[in-house]
Amino acid sequence: MNYNKAEFTASYGKFSQIPPCERIEIAFAGRSNVGKSTLINKLFNRKSLARVSSVPGKTATINFYGLENLYFVDLPGYGYAKVAKTEKERWSGLIEGYLNSDRDLRLVFLLVDMRHAPTADDLHMINYLIDAELPFVIVLTKADKLKKTEREKRMAAFAEEIPCFDDIHVIPFSSQTFEGVDQLHGIIEEIAADDTDKE
């Protein structure tokens, strides 16, 4: 799979604007400023395919990126406090509308900052994905910011903090060291190949 060929397809501010599903989809979810845009750029080996901002809550739309038989769907970051209630409701409607729809969603990459305990919003999303029986992988971002002992402590803590942790595929990721990129590529390629086999 030539990741460099991924292209931005479209942005939608309301779920009702999204056209019917044409390809299999992989979504990226996580709280504001957890590093979704950075992860997408690293996966596709591009500097600015997804716009990266130091301002939380910058992705206020659902953004679609196309590559071969896949769409990669960047969902708005959740849990950012400094936006109007109406805007929060719109984001929430976008995320829930997308996840509740009958699209061919094969996997959600749920990003959680490795340095901290999961937020209440993170846990809400994990429980939602478990209850909805949507397949997901937790990607622990900013892994390079922790020393070995701090990292071991956080991993032990996650086992207590995250429901069903032992049953969830968890991948530490770093945009600096490329840790996790090969594993994520492997999962993406497996999904793409699985779809090709069915044709």
SVG drawing of the C-alpha trace seen along z (x, -y; Angstrom):
<svg xmlns="http://www.w3.org/2000/svg" viewBox="-29 -30 42 43">
<polyline fill="none" stroke="black" stroke-width="0.4" points="0.0,0.0 1.5,-3.3 0.6,-5.6 2.0,-8.7 -0.9,-8.5 -3.5,-9.2 -5.5,-12.3 -7.8,-14.6 -11.3,-14.0 -13.8,-16.2 -14.9,-17.9 -18.4,-17.9 -19.7,-20.1 -23.0,-18.1 -23.6,-14.4 -26.5,-14.9 -24.0,-16.3 -22.0,-13.1 -22.7,-11.1 -23.6,-7.4 -20.7,-5.0 -18.7,-4.0 -15.7,-2.3 -14.7,-0.6 -13.8,-3.1 -11.3,-3.4 -12.0,-6.2 -9.8,-8.1 -11.3,-9.3 -9.9,-11.0 -10.0,-14.0 -9.0,-17.4 -5.2,-17.9 -4.4,-14.2 -2.6,-14.1 -5.0,-12.7 -3.8,-14.9 -0.2,-14.2 -0.8,-10.4 -2.6,-10.7 0.3,-12.6 2.8,-10.1 0.9,-7.1 0.8,-8.7 4.4,-10.0 3.2,-13.5 3.8,-16.8 0.5,-18.4 -2.1,-16.1 -4.1,-16.7 -3.7,-20.1 -2.0,-20.1 -2.7,-22.8 -1.5,-23.6 -5.0,-24.9 -7.3,-22.3 -10.6,-21.8 -9.3,-22.8 -10.8,-19.8 -14.5,-20.8 -15.5,-18.8 -15.4,-15.1 -12.6,-14.9 -12.3,-12.1 -9.0,-10.9 -9.0,-8.4 -6.4,-5.7 -7.1,-2.7 -10.3,-0.9 -10.3,-2.8 -11.5,-6.0 -9.8,-7.3 -12.2,-9.3 -10.9,-11.9 -13.6,-12.6 -13.7,-15.9 -11.8,-15.9 -14.1,-15.6 -13.9,-17.0 -12.6,-20.5 -14.1,-22.8 -13.6,-26.3 -16.2,-26.1 -19.9,-27.2 -22.5,-24.6 -24.1,-24.7 -20.7,-23.9 -20.1,-21.1 -23.6,-19.7 -22.8,-19.9 -19.5,-18.0 -21.2,-15.4 -23.9,-15.0 -21.3,-14.6 -19.4,-11.9 -22.5,-10.0 -24.2,-10.3 -21.2,-8.8 -20.6,-6.0 -24.3,-5.1 -24.8,-5.0 -24.8,-1.9 -21.5,-2.8 -19.0,-0.1 -16.8,-1.1 -14.2,1.7 -12.2,0.2 -11.8,-2.8 -8.4,-3.9 -9.0,-5.5 -6.2,-7.8 -5.4,-8.3 -2.5,-10.4 -0.1,-7.9 1.2,-10.4 -2.1,-10.7 -5.0,-8.6 -7.9,-8.4 -10.3,-11.3 -14.0,-10.8 -14.7,-11.4 -12.1,-8.8 -13.8,-6.2 -17.2,-7.2 -16.0,-6.6 -14.3,-3.2 -17.6,-2.1 -19.6,-3.3 -17.4,-1.3 -17.6,1.8 -21.4,1.6 -21.9,0.9 -19.6,3.8 -17.5,1.6 -14.0,3.0 -11.3,0.6 -7.6,0.3 -6.3,-2.1 -3.3,-4.1 -1.3,-5.6 0.1,-8.8 3.2,-10.8 4.9,-7.6 8.4,-9.1 7.6,-11.7 7.8,-9.0 10.9,-7.4 11.0,-3.6 9.9,-3.5 7.2,-6.1 5.9,-4.2 5.7,-0.9 3.8,-2.7 1.3,-4.1 0.8,-0.8 0.1,0.9 -2.3,-2.0 -4.1,-1.7 -4.8,1.9 -6.8,0.7 -8.3,-2.5 -9.6,-1.1 -12.4,1.4 -11.6,4.7 -8.0,3.5 -6.6,7.1 -9.0,7.7 -8.1,4.5 -5.3,4.2 -3.1,1.4 -0.4,-0.3 2.0,-2.9 2.8,-5.5 5.4,-8.2 5.5,-10.7 9.1,-11.4 10.5,-7.9 8.0,-6.3 7.1,-3.7 3.9,-2.0 3.7,-3.1 4.6,0.4 2.0,2.0 -0.7,-0.4 0.2,0.0 -0.1,3.8 -3.6,3.5 -4.7,1.1 -3.3,3.5 -5.0,6.4 -8.4,4.6 -7.7,3.5 -6.7,7.0 -9.7,8.6 -12.0,6.3 -10.2,7.1 -10.5,10.9 -14.3,10.5 -14.6,8.9"/>
</svg>
